[in-house]
Amino acid sequence: DESKEDKSAKLYYSKLPSDITKHHVLLLDPMLATGGSCIAAIKVLIEAGVKEEQITFANLVSCPEGVAALFKAYPNVQLVTVALDDKLNGDK
């Protein structure tokens, strides 16, 4: 939620196929910064019955802090990224 100081992720809507547990899920987002949005999206998938091993998160740019947060929360999710920034800036 961009209105909060910590800019935490907020779920607005979720609609998944009824047979999602039978598929590999490709989760896409242009950037992995703090990891909050990614972790929140993966939580929705896990709660729907998708196993971590069935999830691949793909993005264009990742920050080390976000990568660490992602793998701390979900160590078995696959990550595909094009570039790795040096660090997260103060703007998150």
PDB file with one MODEL, atoms N, CA, C and O in Angstrom:
MODEL        1
ATOM      1  N   ASP A   1       0.851  -1.170   0.000  1.00  0.00           N
ATOM      2  CA  ASP A   1       0.000   0.000   0.000  1.00  0.00           C
ATOM      3  C   ASP A   1       0.895   1.232   0.000  1.00  0.00           C
ATOM      4  O   ASP A   1       1.544   1.532   1.002  1.00  0.00           O
ATOM      5  N   GLU A   2       0.931   1.933  -1.105  1.00  0.00           N
ATOM      6  CA  GLU A   2       1.803   3.095  -1.257  1.00  0.00           C
ATOM      7  C   GLU A   2       1.452   4.228  -0.288  1.00  0.00           C
ATOM      8  O   GLU A   2       2.275   5.116  -0.067  1.00  0.00           O
ATOM      9  N   SER A   3       0.258   4.216   0.289  1.00  0.00           N
ATOM     10  CA  SER A   3      -0.124   5.271   1.227  1.00  0.00           C
ATOM     11  C   SER A   3       0.514   5.069   2.605  1.00  0.00           C
ATOM     12  O   SER A   3       0.572   6.010   3.397  1.00  0.00           O
ATOM     13  N   LYS A   4       0.990   3.862   2.897  1.00  0.00           N
ATOM     14  CA  LYS A   4       1.641   3.585   4.173  1.00  0.00           C
ATOM     15  C   LYS A   4       3.135   3.858   4.062  1.00  0.00           C
ATOM     16  O   LYS A   4       3.719   3.750   2.984  1.00  0.00           O
ATOM     17  N   GLU A   5       3.740   4.209   5.177  1.00  0.00           N
ATOM     18  CA  GLU A   5       5.161   4.525   5.175  1.00  0.00           C
ATOM     19  C   GLU A   5       6.009   3.319   4.781  1.00  0.00           C
ATOM     20  O   GLU A   5       7.002   3.469   4.069  1.00  0.00           O
ATOM     21  N   ASP A   6       5.625   2.111   5.242  1.00  0.00           N
ATOM     22  CA  ASP A   6       6.411   0.916   4.903  1.00  0.00           C
ATOM     23  C   ASP A   6       6.093   0.372   3.507  1.00  0.00           C
ATOM     24  O   ASP A   6       6.740  -0.564   3.037  1.00  0.00           O
ATOM     25  N   LYS A   7       5.097   0.962   2.854  1.00  0.00           N
ATOM     26  CA  LYS A   7       4.703   0.586   1.487  1.00  0.00           C
ATOM     27  C   LYS A   7       4.432  -0.913   1.357  1.00  0.00           C
ATOM     28  O   LYS A   7       4.838  -1.545   0.382  1.00  0.00           O
ATOM     29  N   SER A   8       3.746  -1.468   2.347  1.00  0.00           N
ATOM     30  CA  SER A   8       3.445  -2.893   2.354  1.00  0.00           C
ATOM     31  C   SER A   8       2.465  -3.253   1.243  1.00  0.00           C
ATOM     32  O   SER A   8       1.669  -2.423   0.803  1.00  0.00           O
ATOM     33  N   ALA A   9       2.538  -4.501   0.802  1.00  0.00           N
ATOM     34  CA  ALA A   9       1.666  -4.984  -0.271  1.00  0.00           C
ATOM     35  C   ALA A   9       0.226  -5.106   0.211  1.00  0.00           C
ATOM     36  O   ALA A   9      -0.030  -5.467   1.360  1.00  0.00           O
ATOM     37  N   LYS A  10      -0.703  -4.801  -0.679  1.00  0.00           N
ATOM     38  CA  LYS A  10      -2.124  -4.899  -0.360  1.00  0.00           C
ATOM     39  C   LYS A  10      -2.817  -5.671  -1.477  1.00  0.00           C
ATOM     40  O   LYS A  10      -2.685  -5.322  -2.650  1.00  0.00           O
ATOM     41  N   LEU A  11      -3.548  -6.710  -1.120  1.00  0.00           N
ATOM     42  CA  LEU A  11      -4.273  -7.514  -2.099  1.00  0.00           C
ATOM     43  C   LEU A  11      -5.604  -6.845  -2.405  1.00  0.00           C
ATOM     44  O   LEU A  11      -6.408  -6.594  -1.507  1.00  0.00           O
ATOM     45  N   TYR A  12      -5.830  -6.560  -3.684  1.00  0.00           N
ATOM     46  CA  TYR A  12      -7.086  -5.954  -4.112  1.00  0.00           C
ATOM     47  C   TYR A  12      -8.039  -6.978  -4.715  1.00  0.00           C
ATOM     48  O   TYR A  12      -9.255  -6.865  -4.562  1.00  0.00           O
ATOM     49  N   TYR A  13      -7.492  -7.972  -5.395  1.00  0.00           N
ATOM     50  CA  TYR A  13      -8.351  -8.910  -6.114  1.00  0.00           C
ATOM     51  C   TYR A  13      -7.567 -10.184  -6.400  1.00  0.00           C
ATOM     52  O   TYR A  13      -6.367 -10.131  -6.672  1.00  0.00           O
ATOM     53  N   SER A  14      -8.233 -11.310  -6.339  1.00  0.00           N
ATOM     54  CA  SER A  14      -7.606 -12.585  -6.686  1.00  0.00           C
ATOM     55  C   SER A  14      -8.651 -13.497  -7.316  1.00  0.00           C
ATOM     56  O   SER A  14      -9.708 -13.740  -6.733  1.00  0.00           O
ATOM     57  N   LYS A  15      -8.356 -13.991  -8.489  1.00  0.00           N
ATOM     58  CA  LYS A  15      -9.215 -14.966  -9.145  1.00  0.00           C
ATOM     59  C   LYS A  15      -8.295 -15.940  -9.860  1.00  0.00           C
ATOM     60  O   LYS A  15      -7.612 -15.578 -10.817  1.00  0.00           O
ATOM     61  N   LEU A  16      -8.284 -17.162  -9.393  1.00  0.00           N
ATOM     62  CA  LEU A  16      -7.388 -18.189  -9.928  1.00  0.00           C
ATOM     63  C   LEU A  16      -8.198 -19.319 -10.546  1.00  0.00           C
ATOM     64  O   LEU A  16      -9.330 -19.567 -10.133  1.00  0.00           O
ATOM     65  N   PRO A  17      -7.631 -20.003 -11.526  1.00  0.00           N
ATOM     66  CA  PRO A  17      -8.338 -21.157 -12.105  1.00  0.00           C
ATOM     67  C   PRO A  17      -8.592 -22.223 -11.040  1.00  0.00           C
ATOM     68  O   PRO A  17      -7.784 -22.395 -10.127  1.00  0.00           O
ATOM     69  N   SER A  18      -9.685 -22.922 -11.152  1.00  0.00           N
ATOM     70  CA  SER A  18     -10.034 -23.938 -10.154  1.00  0.00           C
ATOM     71  C   SER A  18      -9.035 -25.091 -10.131  1.00  0.00           C
ATOM     72  O   SER A  18      -8.895 -25.769  -9.113  1.00  0.00           O
ATOM     73  N   ASP A  19      -8.342 -25.317 -11.242  1.00  0.00           N
ATOM     74  CA  ASP A  19      -7.369 -26.414 -11.302  1.00  0.00           C
ATOM     75  C   ASP A  19      -5.920 -25.919 -11.234  1.00  0.00           C
ATOM     76  O   ASP A  19      -5.020 -26.566 -11.768  1.00  0.00           O
ATOM     77  N   ILE A  20      -5.695 -24.791 -10.590  1.00  0.00           N
ATOM     78  CA  ILE A  20      -4.365 -24.185 -10.559  1.00  0.00           C
ATOM     79  C   ILE A  20      -3.321 -25.107  -9.926  1.00  0.00           C
ATOM     80  O   ILE A  20      -2.142 -25.029 -10.274  1.00  0.00           O
ATOM     81  N   THR A  21      -3.729 -25.967  -9.015  1.00  0.00           N
ATOM     82  CA  THR A  21      -2.772 -26.864  -8.355  1.00  0.00           C
ATOM     83  C   THR A  21      -2.188 -27.897  -9.310  1.00  0.00           C
ATOM     84  O   THR A  21      -1.191 -28.543  -8.985  1.00  0.00           O
ATOM     85  N   LYS A  22      -2.792 -28.059 -10.476  1.00  0.00           N
ATOM     86  CA  LYS A  22      -2.316 -29.022 -11.470  1.00  0.00           C
ATOM     87  C   LYS A  22      -1.306 -28.408 -12.436  1.00  0.00           C
ATOM     88  O   LYS A  22      -0.811 -29.093 -13.331  1.00  0.00           O
ATOM     89  N   HIS A  23      -0.995 -27.119 -12.263  1.00  0.00           N
ATOM     90  CA  HIS A  23      -0.156 -26.408 -13.224  1.00  0.00           C
ATOM     91  C   HIS A  23       1.065 -25.785 -12.570  1.00  0.00           C
ATOM     92  O   HIS A  23       1.098 -25.553 -11.362  1.00  0.00           O
ATOM     93  N   HIS A  24       2.069 -25.521 -13.400  1.00  0.00           N
ATOM     94  CA  HIS A  24       3.199 -24.721 -12.973  1.00  0.00           C
ATOM     95  C   HIS A  24       2.781 -23.259 -13.162  1.00  0.00           C
ATOM     96  O   HIS A  24       2.209 -22.904 -14.192  1.00  0.00           O
ATOM     97  N   VAL A  25       3.067 -22.416 -12.168  1.00  0.00           N
ATOM     98  CA  VAL A  25       2.625 -21.025 -12.197  1.00  0.00           C
ATOM     99  C   VAL A  25       3.818 -20.120 -12.476  1.00  0.00           C
ATOM    100  O   VAL A  25       4.839 -20.191 -11.792  1.00  0.00           O
ATOM    101  N   LEU A  26       3.678 -19.277 -13.478  1.00  0.00           N
ATOM    102  CA  LEU A  26       4.679 -18.269 -13.803  1.00  0.00           C
ATOM    103  C   LEU A  26       4.159 -16.933 -13.276  1.00  0.00           C
ATOM    104  O   LEU A  26       3.198 -16.379 -13.809  1.00  0.00           O
ATOM    105  N   LEU A  27       4.799 -16.426 -12.234  1.00  0.00           N
ATOM    106  CA  LEU A  27       4.425 -15.167 -11.606  1.00  0.00           C
ATOM    107  C   LEU A  27       5.345 -14.083 -12.150  1.00  0.00           C
ATOM    108  O   LEU A  27       6.566 -14.202 -12.059  1.00  0.00           O
ATOM    109  N   LEU A  28       4.764 -13.023 -12.717  1.00  0.00           N
ATOM    110  CA  LEU A  28       5.548 -11.978 -13.384  1.00  0.00           C
ATOM    111  C   LEU A  28       5.386 -10.631 -12.689  1.00  0.00           C
ATOM    112  O   LEU A  28       4.285 -10.254 -12.289  1.00  0.00           O
ATOM    113  N   ASP A  29       6.481  -9.921 -12.553  1.00  0.00           N
ATOM    114  CA  ASP A  29       6.486  -8.567 -12.006  1.00  0.00           C
ATOM    115  C   ASP A  29       7.754  -7.901 -12.526  1.00  0.00           C
ATOM    116  O   ASP A  29       8.805  -8.543 -12.546  1.00  0.00           O
ATOM    117  N   PRO A  30       7.698  -6.656 -12.941  1.00  0.00           N
ATOM    118  CA  PRO A  30       8.896  -6.039 -13.517  1.00  0.00           C
ATOM    119  C   PRO A  30      10.059  -5.919 -12.539  1.00  0.00           C
ATOM    120  O   PRO A  30      11.218  -5.980 -12.949  1.00  0.00           O
ATOM    121  N   MET A  31       9.761  -5.746 -11.239  1.00  0.00           N
ATOM    122  CA  MET A  31      10.843  -5.487 -10.294  1.00  0.00           C
ATOM    123  C   MET A  31      10.637  -6.217  -8.972  1.00  0.00           C
ATOM    124  O   MET A  31       9.517  -6.321  -8.473  1.00  0.00           O
ATOM    125  N   LEU A  32      11.729  -6.717  -8.419  1.00  0.00           N
ATOM    126  CA  LEU A  32      11.744  -7.289  -7.076  1.00  0.00           C
ATOM    127  C   LEU A  32      12.581  -6.354  -6.215  1.00  0.00           C
ATOM    128  O   LEU A  32      13.809  -6.364  -6.296  1.00  0.00           O
ATOM    129  N   ALA A  33      11.918  -5.541  -5.386  1.00  0.00           N
ATOM    130  CA  ALA A  33      12.627  -4.565  -4.544  1.00  0.00           C
ATOM    131  C   ALA A  33      12.730  -5.127  -3.129  1.00  0.00           C
ATOM    132  O   ALA A  33      13.703  -5.808  -2.803  1.00  0.00           O
ATOM    133  N   THR A  34      11.740  -4.850  -2.292  1.00  0.00           N
ATOM    134  CA  THR A  34      11.760  -5.360  -0.915  1.00  0.00           C
ATOM    135  C   THR A  34      11.299  -6.809  -0.838  1.00  0.00           C
ATOM    136  O   THR A  34      11.615  -7.518   0.118  1.00  0.00           O
ATOM    137  N   GLY A  35      10.553  -7.246  -1.844  1.00  0.00           N
ATOM    138  CA  GLY A  35      10.002  -8.596  -1.846  1.00  0.00           C
ATOM    139  C   GLY A  35       8.573  -8.663  -1.347  1.00  0.00           C
ATOM    140  O   GLY A  35       7.944  -9.719  -1.420  1.00  0.00           O
ATOM    141  N   GLY A  36       8.046  -7.556  -0.841  1.00  0.00           N
ATOM    142  CA  GLY A  36       6.710  -7.571  -0.247  1.00  0.00           C
ATOM    143  C   GLY A  36       5.607  -7.998  -1.188  1.00  0.00           C
ATOM    144  O   GLY A  36       4.794  -8.854  -0.838  1.00  0.00           O
ATOM    145  N   SER A  37       5.562  -7.426  -2.365  1.00  0.00           N
ATOM    146  CA  SER A  37       4.505  -7.767  -3.331  1.00  0.00           C
ATOM    147  C   SER A  37       4.633  -9.204  -3.804  1.00  0.00           C
ATOM    148  O   SER A  37       3.642  -9.925  -3.912  1.00  0.00           O
ATOM    149  N   CYS A  38       5.849  -9.608  -4.083  1.00  0.00           N
ATOM    150  CA  CYS A  38       6.106 -10.970  -4.546  1.00  0.00           C
ATOM    151  C   CYS A  38       5.694 -11.987  -3.483  1.00  0.00           C
ATOM    152  O   CYS A  38       5.010 -12.967  -3.778  1.00  0.00           O
ATOM    153  N   ILE A  39       6.116 -11.745  -2.258  1.00  0.00           N
ATOM    154  CA  ILE A  39       5.788 -12.662  -1.160  1.00  0.00           C
ATOM    155  C   ILE A  39       4.281 -12.715  -0.940  1.00  0.00           C
ATOM    156  O   ILE A  39       3.731 -13.788  -0.693  1.00  0.00           O
ATOM    157  N   ALA A  40       3.613 -11.580  -1.025  1.00  0.00           N
ATOM    158  CA  ALA A  40       2.154 -11.559  -0.866  1.00  0.00           C
ATOM    159  C   ALA A  40       1.462 -12.342  -1.974  1.00  0.00           C
ATOM    160  O   ALA A  40       0.506 -13.072  -1.715  1.00  0.00           O
ATOM    161  N   ALA A  41       1.940 -12.194  -3.208  1.00  0.00           N
ATOM    162  CA  ALA A  41       1.348 -12.925  -4.334  1.00  0.00           C
ATOM    163  C   ALA A  41       1.581 -14.432  -4.191  1.00  0.00           C
ATOM    164  O   ALA A  41       0.687 -15.235  -4.460  1.00  0.00           O
ATOM    165  N   ILE A  42       2.770 -14.799  -3.771  1.00  0.00           N
ATOM    166  CA  ILE A  42       3.068 -16.229  -3.578  1.00  0.00           C
ATOM    167  C   ILE A  42       2.211 -16.795  -2.453  1.00  0.00           C
ATOM    168  O   ILE A  42       1.756 -17.936  -2.536  1.00  0.00           O
ATOM    169  N   LYS A  43       1.988 -16.013  -1.405  1.00  0.00           N
ATOM    170  CA  LYS A  43       1.131 -16.465  -0.306  1.00  0.00           C
ATOM    171  C   LYS A  43      -0.262 -16.800  -0.821  1.00  0.00           C
ATOM    172  O   LYS A  43      -0.848 -17.800  -0.405  1.00  0.00           O
ATOM    173  N   VAL A  44      -0.800 -15.980  -1.717  1.00  0.00           N
ATOM    174  CA  VAL A  44      -2.120 -16.254  -2.306  1.00  0.00           C
ATOM    175  C   VAL A  44      -2.089 -17.593  -3.045  1.00  0.00           C
ATOM    176  O   VAL A  44      -3.013 -18.397  -2.923  1.00  0.00           O
ATOM    177  N   LEU A  45      -1.035 -17.823  -3.802  1.00  0.00           N
ATOM    178  CA  LEU A  45      -0.918 -19.086  -4.543  1.00  0.00           C
ATOM    179  C   LEU A  45      -0.789 -20.277  -3.601  1.00  0.00           C
ATOM    180  O   LEU A  45      -1.431 -21.306  -3.815  1.00  0.00           O
ATOM    181  N   ILE A  46       0.029 -20.151  -2.565  1.00  0.00           N
ATOM    182  CA  ILE A  46       0.217 -21.232  -1.584  1.00  0.00           C
ATOM    183  C   ILE A  46      -1.111 -21.541  -0.891  1.00  0.00           C
ATOM    184  O   ILE A  46      -1.465 -22.706  -0.708  1.00  0.00           O
ATOM    185  N   GLU A  47      -1.836 -20.498  -0.509  1.00  0.00           N
ATOM    186  CA  GLU A  47      -3.131 -20.702   0.151  1.00  0.00           C
ATOM    187  C   GLU A  47      -4.149 -21.359  -0.775  1.00  0.00           C
ATOM    188  O   GLU A  47      -5.106 -21.973  -0.305  1.00  0.00           O
ATOM    189  N   ALA A  48      -3.950 -21.236  -2.088  1.00  0.00           N
ATOM    190  CA  ALA A  48      -4.823 -21.894  -3.065  1.00  0.00           C
ATOM    191  C   ALA A  48      -4.385 -23.337  -3.332  1.00  0.00           C
ATOM    192  O   ALA A  48      -5.021 -24.053  -4.105  1.00  0.00           O
ATOM    193  N   GLY A  49      -3.299 -23.752  -2.689  1.00  0.00           N
ATOM    194  CA  GLY A  49      -2.856 -25.139  -2.831  1.00  0.00           C
ATOM    195  C   GLY A  49      -1.687 -25.356  -3.764  1.00  0.00           C
ATOM    196  O   GLY A  49      -1.269 -26.497  -3.964  1.00  0.00           O
ATOM    197  N   VAL A  50      -1.146 -24.295  -4.342  1.00  0.00           N
ATOM    198  CA  VAL A  50       0.012 -24.421  -5.230  1.00  0.00           C
ATOM    199  C   VAL A  50       1.250 -24.653  -4.372  1.00  0.00           C
ATOM    200  O   VAL A  50       1.453 -23.960  -3.375  1.00  0.00           O
ATOM    201  N   LYS A  51       2.071 -25.615  -4.748  1.00  0.00           N
ATOM    202  CA  LYS A  51       3.306 -25.888  -4.016  1.00  0.00           C
ATOM    203  C   LYS A  51       4.398 -24.927  -4.473  1.00  0.00           C
ATOM    204  O   LYS A  51       4.410 -24.483  -5.621  1.00  0.00           O
ATOM    205  N   GLU A  52       5.313 -24.612  -3.561  1.00  0.00           N
ATOM    206  CA  GLU A  52       6.420 -23.707  -3.896  1.00  0.00           C
ATOM    207  C   GLU A  52       7.157 -24.153  -5.154  1.00  0.00           C
ATOM    208  O   GLU A  52       7.526 -23.330  -5.992  1.00  0.00           O
ATOM    209  N   GLU A  53       7.363 -25.438  -5.278  1.00  0.00           N
ATOM    210  CA  GLU A  53       8.116 -25.994  -6.404  1.00  0.00           C
ATOM    211  C   GLU A  53       7.412 -25.782  -7.743  1.00  0.00           C
ATOM    212  O   GLU A  53       8.028 -25.935  -8.797  1.00  0.00           O
ATOM    213  N   GLN A  54       6.138 -25.434  -7.708  1.00  0.00           N
ATOM    214  CA  GLN A  54       5.357 -25.184  -8.919  1.00  0.00           C
ATOM    215  C   GLN A  54       5.369 -23.718  -9.326  1.00  0.00           C
ATOM    216  O   GLN A  54       4.746 -23.346 -10.320  1.00  0.00           O
ATOM    217  N   ILE A  55       6.068 -22.885  -8.569  1.00  0.00           N
ATOM    218  CA  ILE A  55       6.040 -21.438  -8.819  1.00  0.00           C
ATOM    219  C   ILE A  55       7.396 -20.960  -9.324  1.00  0.00           C
ATOM    220  O   ILE A  55       8.430 -21.242  -8.720  1.00  0.00           O
ATOM    221  N   THR A  56       7.380 -20.233 -10.438  1.00  0.00           N
ATOM    222  CA  THR A  56       8.559 -19.530 -10.939  1.00  0.00           C
ATOM    223  C   THR A  56       8.225 -18.049 -10.952  1.00  0.00           C
ATOM    224  O   THR A  56       7.245 -17.628 -11.565  1.00  0.00           O
ATOM    225  N   PHE A  57       9.049 -17.262 -10.270  1.00  0.00           N
ATOM    226  CA  PHE A  57       8.872 -15.812 -10.249  1.00  0.00           C
ATOM    227  C   PHE A  57       9.882 -15.216 -11.217  1.00  0.00           C
ATOM    228  O   PHE A  57      11.087 -15.407 -11.056  1.00  0.00           O
ATOM    229  N   ALA A  58       9.395 -14.492 -12.225  1.00  0.00           N
ATOM    230  CA  ALA A  58      10.262 -13.881 -13.240  1.00  0.00           C
ATOM    231  C   ALA A  58      10.111 -12.370 -13.214  1.00  0.00           C
ATOM    232  O   ALA A  58       9.004 -11.844 -13.102  1.00  0.00           O
ATOM    233  N   ASN A  59      11.251 -11.673 -13.320  1.00  0.00           N
ATOM    234  CA  ASN A  59      11.225 -10.222 -13.336  1.00  0.00           C
ATOM    235  C   ASN A  59      12.411  -9.685 -14.124  1.00  0.00           C
ATOM    236  O   ASN A  59      13.270 -10.441 -14.577  1.00  0.00           O
ATOM    237  N   LEU A  60      12.439  -8.368 -14.277  1.00  0.00           N
ATOM    238  CA  LEU A  60      13.518  -7.721 -15.019  1.00  0.00           C
ATOM    239  C   LEU A  60      14.670  -7.307 -14.121  1.00  0.00           C
ATOM    240  O   LEU A  60      15.833  -7.504 -14.474  1.00  0.00           O
ATOM    241  N   VAL A  61      14.360  -6.735 -12.963  1.00  0.00           N
ATOM    242  CA  VAL A  61      15.394  -6.226 -12.056  1.00  0.00           C
ATOM    243  C   VAL A  61      15.098  -6.691 -10.638  1.00  0.00           C
ATOM    244  O   VAL A  61      13.961  -6.622 -10.172  1.00  0.00           O
ATOM    245  N   SER A  62      16.145  -7.167  -9.955  1.00  0.00           N
ATOM    246  CA  SER A  62      16.021  -7.575  -8.560  1.00  0.00           C
ATOM    247  C   SER A  62      17.033  -6.823  -7.710  1.00  0.00           C
ATOM    248  O   SER A  62      18.109  -6.456  -8.181  1.00  0.00           O
ATOM    249  N   CYS A  63      16.676  -6.601  -6.459  1.00  0.00           N
ATOM    250  CA  CYS A  63      17.593  -6.053  -5.465  1.00  0.00           C
ATOM    251  C   CYS A  63      17.971  -7.183  -4.515  1.00  0.00           C
ATOM    252  O   CYS A  63      17.141  -8.048  -4.237  1.00  0.00           O
ATOM    253  N   PRO A  64      19.188  -7.197  -4.018  1.00  0.00           N
ATOM    254  CA  PRO A  64      19.612  -8.281  -3.113  1.00  0.00           C
ATOM    255  C   PRO A  64      18.695  -8.444  -1.902  1.00  0.00           C
ATOM    256  O   PRO A  64      18.452  -9.564  -1.451  1.00  0.00           O
ATOM    257  N   GLU A  65      18.190  -7.333  -1.377  1.00  0.00           N
ATOM    258  CA  GLU A  65      17.312  -7.404  -0.216  1.00  0.00           C
ATOM    259  C   GLU A  65      16.017  -8.154  -0.540  1.00  0.00           C
ATOM    260  O   GLU A  65      15.522  -8.931   0.276  1.00  0.00           O
ATOM    261  N   GLY A  66      15.482  -7.919  -1.718  1.00  0.00           N
ATOM    262  CA  GLY A  66      14.268  -8.613  -2.135  1.00  0.00           C
ATOM    263  C   GLY A  66      14.496 -10.085  -2.386  1.00  0.00           C
ATOM    264  O   GLY A  66      13.664 -10.920  -2.033  1.00  0.00           O
ATOM    265  N   VAL A  67      15.627 -10.405  -2.999  1.00  0.00           N
ATOM    266  CA  VAL A  67      15.973 -11.806  -3.241  1.00  0.00           C
ATOM    267  C   VAL A  67      16.096 -12.546  -1.907  1.00  0.00           C
ATOM    268  O   VAL A  67      15.579 -13.652  -1.755  1.00  0.00           O
ATOM    269  N   ALA A  68      16.782 -11.929  -0.948  1.00  0.00           N
ATOM    270  CA  ALA A  68      16.942 -12.557   0.371  1.00  0.00           C
ATOM    271  C   ALA A  68      15.592 -12.757   1.053  1.00  0.00           C
ATOM    272  O   ALA A  68      15.338 -13.815   1.629  1.00  0.00           O
ATOM    273  N   ALA A  69      14.727 -11.747   0.991  1.00  0.00           N
ATOM    274  CA  ALA A  69      13.406 -11.857   1.613  1.00  0.00           C
ATOM    275  C   ALA A  69      12.572 -12.945   0.950  1.00  0.00           C
ATOM    276  O   ALA A  69      11.892 -13.715   1.627  1.00  0.00           O
ATOM    277  N   LEU A  70      12.628 -13.005  -0.375  1.00  0.00           N
ATOM    278  CA  LEU A  70      11.875 -14.030  -1.116  1.00  0.00           C
ATOM    279  C   LEU A  70      12.303 -15.423  -0.694  1.00  0.00           C
ATOM    280  O   LEU A  70      11.464 -16.260  -0.364  1.00  0.00           O
ATOM    281  N   PHE A  71      13.618 -15.677  -0.704  1.00  0.00           N
ATOM    282  CA  PHE A  71      14.097 -17.021  -0.390  1.00  0.00           C
ATOM    283  C   PHE A  71      13.995 -17.367   1.088  1.00  0.00           C
ATOM    284  O   PHE A  71      13.947 -18.543   1.449  1.00  0.00           O
ATOM    285  N   LYS A  72      13.961 -16.351   1.946  1.00  0.00           N
ATOM    286  CA  LYS A  72      13.710 -16.621   3.369  1.00  0.00           C
ATOM    287  C   LYS A  72      12.273 -17.105   3.559  1.00  0.00           C
ATOM    288  O   LYS A  72      12.019 -18.039   4.319  1.00  0.00           O
ATOM    289  N   ALA A  73      11.339 -16.461   2.860  1.00  0.00           N
ATOM    290  CA  ALA A  73       9.924 -16.824   2.988  1.00  0.00           C
ATOM    291  C   ALA A  73       9.582 -18.100   2.220  1.00  0.00           C
ATOM    292  O   ALA A  73       8.844 -18.953   2.714  1.00  0.00           O
ATOM    293  N   TYR A  74      10.125 -18.222   1.007  1.00  0.00           N
ATOM    294  CA  TYR A  74       9.778 -19.342   0.121  1.00  0.00           C
ATOM    295  C   TYR A  74      11.036 -19.868  -0.571  1.00  0.00           C
ATOM    296  O   TYR A  74      11.284 -19.530  -1.728  1.00  0.00           O
ATOM    297  N   PRO A  75      11.824 -20.679   0.106  1.00  0.00           N
ATOM    298  CA  PRO A  75      13.115 -21.126  -0.436  1.00  0.00           C
ATOM    299  C   PRO A  75      13.018 -22.024  -1.667  1.00  0.00           C
ATOM    300  O   PRO A  75      14.007 -22.192  -2.380  1.00  0.00           O
ATOM    301  N   ASN A  76      11.859 -22.598  -1.927  1.00  0.00           N
ATOM    302  CA  ASN A  76      11.740 -23.526  -3.052  1.00  0.00           C
ATOM    303  C   ASN A  76      11.106 -22.922  -4.298  1.00  0.00           C
ATOM    304  O   ASN A  76      10.862 -23.630  -5.275  1.00  0.00           O
ATOM    305  N   VAL A  77      10.837 -21.621  -4.273  1.00  0.00           N
ATOM    306  CA  VAL A  77      10.335 -20.934  -5.454  1.00  0.00           C
ATOM    307  C   VAL A  77      11.522 -20.652  -6.377  1.00  0.00           C
ATOM    308  O   VAL A  77      12.598 -20.279  -5.910  1.00  0.00           O
ATOM    309  N   GLN A  78      11.329 -20.825  -7.661  1.00  0.00           N
ATOM    310  CA  GLN A  78      12.391 -20.519  -8.625  1.00  0.00           C
ATOM    311  C   GLN A  78      12.326 -19.040  -8.977  1.00  0.00           C
ATOM    312  O   GLN A  78      11.243 -18.470  -9.114  1.00  0.00           O
ATOM    313  N   LEU A  79      13.501 -18.420  -9.124  1.00  0.00           N
ATOM    314  CA  LEU A  79      13.595 -17.005  -9.476  1.00  0.00           C
ATOM    315  C   LEU A  79      14.367 -16.870 -10.780  1.00  0.00           C
ATOM    316  O   LEU A  79      15.452 -17.430 -10.937  1.00  0.00           O
ATOM    317  N   VAL A  80      13.792 -16.117 -11.713  1.00  0.00           N
ATOM    318  CA  VAL A  80      14.462 -15.777 -12.969  1.00  0.00           C
ATOM    319  C   VAL A  80      14.473 -14.264 -13.052  1.00  0.00           C
ATOM    320  O   VAL A  80      13.418 -13.632 -13.033  1.00  0.00           O
ATOM    321  N   THR A  81      15.665 -13.676 -13.146  1.00  0.00           N
ATOM    322  CA  THR A  81      15.778 -12.222 -13.230  1.00  0.00           C
ATOM    323  C   THR A  81      16.803 -11.855 -14.299  1.00  0.00           C
ATOM    324  O   THR A  81      17.740 -12.610 -14.556  1.00  0.00           O
ATOM    325  N   VAL A  82      16.618 -10.705 -14.910  1.00  0.00           N
ATOM    326  CA  VAL A  82      17.517 -10.244 -15.965  1.00  0.00           C
ATOM    327  C   VAL A  82      18.712  -9.505 -15.380  1.00  0.00           C
ATOM    328  O   VAL A  82      19.834  -9.652 -15.865  1.00  0.00           O
ATOM    329  N   ALA A  83      18.474  -8.704 -14.332  1.00  0.00           N
ATOM    330  CA  ALA A  83      19.551  -7.895 -13.758  1.00  0.00           C
ATOM    331  C   ALA A  83      19.425  -7.844 -12.244  1.00  0.00           C
ATOM    332  O   ALA A  83      18.329  -7.934 -11.691  1.00  0.00           O
ATOM    333  N   LEU A  84      20.571  -7.698 -11.585  1.00  0.00           N
ATOM    334  CA  LEU A  84      20.615  -7.581 -10.131  1.00  0.00           C
ATOM    335  C   LEU A  84      21.231  -6.236  -9.773  1.00  0.00           C
ATOM    336  O   LEU A  84      22.398  -5.982 -10.069  1.00  0.00           O
ATOM    337  N   ASP A  85      20.436  -5.369  -9.131  1.00  0.00           N
ATOM    338  CA  ASP A  85      20.945  -4.072  -8.663  1.00  0.00           C
ATOM    339  C   ASP A  85      21.926  -4.291  -7.516  1.00  0.00           C
ATOM    340  O   ASP A  85      21.964  -5.360  -6.907  1.00  0.00           O
ATOM    341  N   ASP A  86      22.723  -3.249  -7.232  1.00  0.00           N
ATOM    342  CA  ASP A  86      23.678  -3.325  -6.124  1.00  0.00           C
ATOM    343  C   ASP A  86      22.974  -3.351  -4.774  1.00  0.00           C
ATOM    344  O   ASP A  86      23.352  -4.099  -3.872  1.00  0.00           O
ATOM    345  N   LYS A  87      21.932  -2.511  -4.650  1.00  0.00           N
ATOM    346  CA  LYS A  87      21.210  -2.409  -3.375  1.00  0.00           C
ATOM    347  C   LYS A  87      19.876  -1.721  -3.608  1.00  0.00           C
ATOM    348  O   LYS A  87      19.632  -1.142  -4.667  1.00  0.00           O
ATOM    349  N   LEU A  88      19.033  -1.794  -2.613  1.00  0.00           N
ATOM    350  CA  LEU A  88      17.743  -1.119  -2.629  1.00  0.00           C
ATOM    351  C   LEU A  88      17.957   0.337  -2.241  1.00  0.00           C
ATOM    352  O   LEU A  88      18.641   0.622  -1.258  1.00  0.00           O
ATOM    353  N   ASN A  89      17.381   1.259  -3.003  1.00  0.00           N
ATOM    354  CA  ASN A  89      17.533   2.669  -2.635  1.00  0.00           C
ATOM    355  C   ASN A  89      16.547   3.044  -1.544  1.00  0.00           C
ATOM    356  O   ASN A  89      15.695   2.236  -1.174  1.00  0.00           O
ATOM    357  N   GLY A  90      16.650   4.244  -1.032  1.00  0.00           N
ATOM    358  CA  GLY A  90      15.826   4.689   0.076  1.00  0.00           C
ATOM    359  C   GLY A  90      14.342   4.829  -0.243  1.00  0.00           C
ATOM    360  O   GLY A  90      13.521   4.894   0.671  1.00  0.00           O
ATOM    361  N   ASP A  91      13.989   4.877  -1.515  1.00  0.00           N
ATOM    362  CA  ASP A  91      12.592   5.021  -1.915  1.00  0.00           C
ATOM    363  C   ASP A  91      11.812   3.723  -1.898  1.00  0.00           C
ATOM    364  O   ASP A  91      10.586   3.746  -2.006  1.00  0.00           O
ATOM    365  N   LYS A  92      12.494   2.580  -1.763  1.00  0.00           N
ATOM    366  CA  LYS A  92      11.877   1.261  -1.819  1.00  0.00           C
ATOM    367  C   LYS A  92      11.182   1.113  -3.145  1.00  0.00           C
ATOM    368  O   LYS A  92      10.587   0.071  -3.417  1.00  0.00           O
TER     369      LYS A  92
ENDMDL
END
